[in-house]
Amino acid sequence: MINVLIVDDDAMVAELNRCYVAQVPGFTCCATASTLQQASELVLNKQQPIDLILLDIYMQQDNGLDLLPVLRQAQRPIDVIVISSAADADNIKKSLNYGVVDYLIKPFQFSRFEEALTGWRQKKNLMDNQQYYEQADVDRLIRGNLQQNSESKRLPKGLTPQTLRTICLWIDAHPGNEFSTDELANAVNISRVSCRKYLIWLAQSEILFTSIHYGVTGRPVYRYRLQAEHYALLKQYCQ
């Protein structure tokens, strides 16, 4: 589970962000701070698990960006996403210079919030699970997944966006389920052969994880489940 610290002096906004965090699989709000002093104490306490900070800038007594040098001095592996109404160039430049991983300008849609968290998680997983990198991996870390997403939107011959959307909507509604081709085909009312083509493509796109089970007859049954780290990509096909 990814631990998120919310720093915002507006209790209602902090609660809204906490609810948003709870809606993104794999993330949990570990603490909230309404002042820079509280946030600094949490950051400096190495017993407090924090992976990601959602940071407001305009606070009654403080400037949220003043937490960034404290975080850098603490040398803890914590990333920051700024969530603020501050849209001026100076604040954005200062945030980027300190290495914030994303910047959300209030007000924003939940989909943009979800994209920020899941996109950060994809990059974190890439950094945590590889010792050496290809150029394409570095490009994904620095430039994001724009090229990958563009390529993935080009469907193979025989697959249609409409049917893909129907399948992805069902998977999105059952994110924790493991299912077979027959089960999904019956659920969305399409042929087993057609359903199998979409599942193979989703597995090749790493959106689904495939496991093989052998029944009494010894015939293999392929079962699928959503890979949480690629949830944002699945959501693109639900639009």
Secondary structure, 3 states (H helix, E strand, C coil): CEEEEEECCCHHHHHHHHHHHHCCCCEEEEEEECCHHHHHHHHHCCCCCCCEEEECCECCCCEHHHHHHHHHHHCCCCEEEEEECCCCHHHHHHHHHCCCCEEEECCCCHHHHHHHHHHHHHHHHHHHHCCCCCHHHHHHHHHCCHHHHHHHCCCCCCCCHHHHHHHHHHHHHCCCCCEEHHHHHHHHCCCHHHHHHHHHHHHHCCCEEEEEEECCCCCEEEEEEECHHHHHHHHHCCC
